[in-house]
């Protein structure tokens, strides 16, 4: 697999599907297209992780020839961590795990997939919607935060970034409403974009809860964030 793989283009038939998830990823700096909701929430799980440095959807076909038979596999996601560790991700609905191997439920094609990736020498993780249940609140909030972070990544407002940075140099904890009131010359949506971009970068954290993102959402300065520091 290439050092920095690029995504395999979706077929024209896939592009016509109504359940296609298309969004801008701050992590990759480009538009991403995913074919299912499970792929989308798995991507979100990695998008906001500070130890993830590189993501790629459909990172290229892997092939393996065994006894004259050629098997091909297109992974859902390629992940690289900050320590250089790389692995593939196969995302499935829990209901699609129809085989049991070594007391583990796996997809029907899992034996072939494992044979191919083992031959390629790259690890793979199987992630399901059920496996992400314990992260459900965080993923739901990341889903709300993504458009804001993406907005700033696509249209950088460097002057506003400086204002937000200065405000958090004075106060380590602020709500969205307090931050917007202190920077009244800018629209609240602009302030949200920058604030959540800093969250994505690892410089701010959020007190996540089950409620929608709003004026009462609490932002906290992180002094040890691996991303862009405040």
N, C-alpha and C positions, 0 to 999 in steps of 0.2 A: 504494500500500500504506500502511496506517495507520502512524502514528509508532511506536506500540508494539502491533504486531498481536497478536491473541489466536488460539489454535488453533481450527481447524475441527474440530467434533466428529466422531469416528469413527462410521461407520454401525453399526447393531445387529448386522449380519452380521460386521463387522470385530471387534466386541467379543467375539464368540463364538469367534474364532480362538484356537487353543492357543498359537501362536507370538507372541502379543502381548507386547510388553515394556512393563511398567508399573512406574514407580519414582518416588521423590521426588527432584527436582532442586534442590540447594542454590542453583544459579545463578538459577533462576526462582522458588524459594520455593513450588513447587506440584508436584502429581503430573503426570507426563508419560507419554503412551502412544505407543509407536512400533510400526510394523507389521512390522519385520524386524530381523534381527540386524545387518545392514549399517547400517541407520539408527541402531541403538543404539551401535555402536562409533564411528560418525561423530559422534554426539552427545557421547560421552565425550571424543573428541578436542578438542571445543570447551568442554565443561563445565569441565575443569581448566586451560584456558588463561587466564592472568591478563590478557591483552589483550582478552578477550571480556567485554563488559558486559551483553549482552542476547541471549537465545536464544528462539526460538519454533518449535515444530513445526507443520506445516500452517498457515502464517501467512495463508491466505486465497487465494481463486481469483484468477487473472489472466486477463483476456480480451482477445482481439484479433480484430477483424473485417477480413478481407481478401477482396476480390472476392465479397462477399456471404456468405462462410463465417465463422462464429464459432468460434474455437478457445479452449479453456479449459485452464488448467494450475494444479495445486495443488502448490507447491514442498514439499519435504520439511522444510527447516529455513531459518529466517531468522536471520542473524547480524549483530550490531553490535559493532564493535571500539571500543576506548577512544578512538581518534582520530576516531570518528564514521563511519568507513567502514562501509557496509552492503552485504551481498550475500546471495544465495540459494544453497542447496546442494541438488543432486540426488544422491542416494546410490543406487548400483547395485552388484550383483555384477559382477565382472569378466567373467563368462561372458555377461552380458546386453548387452555392448557388441558389437553385431552389424553395425554400419555402420562404414565408414571414410570420414572426411571430412577433407581436407587432411592425410592421413597419420596421423590420430588416430582411434582406435576410440571410438565413441560409441553410446548406446542408439538403438533404432529410431526413437523419437519425438523425438530430439534436434533435428532441423531445425525442427520445429514449436515445441518448447520455446524455442529460441533466438529465433525470430521473435517469440514472445509476450513474453519478458523484455526483448528489445531494444526492443520497442515501449513497454514500461513504463519503460524507462530504468534498470533495476537490474541489476548484474552477477550472474552465476551461476557457481558452481564445480561441476564434476562430480567426485565423490569415490567411490572404489570400495574394496572390501576389499583389493585388490592394492596400491592406492596407500598404504594404511595399514600395509602389511607392515613398513616401516622403523620404524614406531612401535609394533609389535606388543607388545613387552615393556612399554612404558609404558601402553598401552591395557589390557593384561591386569591390570596393577597398579592402574590407575585403577578398573577394574571391581571389584576387591576393596575398594578404599578408599571407593567411593561409598556403600555402606550405612552406614559409620561416619560420614562427613561429613554424610550425610542425617539420621542419627539425632540428631546435635547440632543441625543446622539446625531440625529439627522440635521438639526438646525441649531448648532451651538450658539449660545448666548454668553459669550465670555465675560462681558461686563456684569451680567447677573450672577454668574458663577462667583465672581469676586465679592459681590455684595453678600451672597449667601455664606461664603467662606468667612468673611469678616464678622457676620452676625454670630456664627457658631464659635468664633474665637472668643467672643464675649460670654455667650450662654451655651452650655453644653447640652441643654435639653430645651426644645421648643416644639410647639404644635405647628401644624401647617398654617392654621389661622393666625397664630402669633407671628410666624415668619412672614406671611403675606402682608400683615398689617405694618410690619417694620420696613417692608420694601414696597411701599404703596405706589410708587411710580410704575411698577410692573403689574401686569395682570396676574391674578392668582393662579391661573392655569400655567403661565410661564414659570412662576415660582415652583409649582408642583413638578413641572418637567425637570427643572434643575435639581430640586431636592431628591427626586427619585433617581436621577442620573447619578448623584453622589451615593445613594444607597447601592445602586448597581455597581459602582466603582469600589465599594467597601469602605468609604470614608464616613458614612452615616449608617446608623441602624434604625429600625422601626420597632415600636412596641406592637407587634402583630396581634390581632385578635380576630374574632369572627365577623366584626362589623365592616361595613364598607369604608374605603378610604375617604376621608373628609377633613374638615377643618380641625377636628379634635384628634386626628392622627398624630402620635408623638414621635418626634425625630430625636435621635441621640448622636452626639459626636463620638466617633470611634478614634481613639488615639493610636490604635495598633492595626488599622485597616491596611491590607496589602495593596489596595488599589490607590487611586489618587487621594493623597492626604489633604485634609482641610488645614 
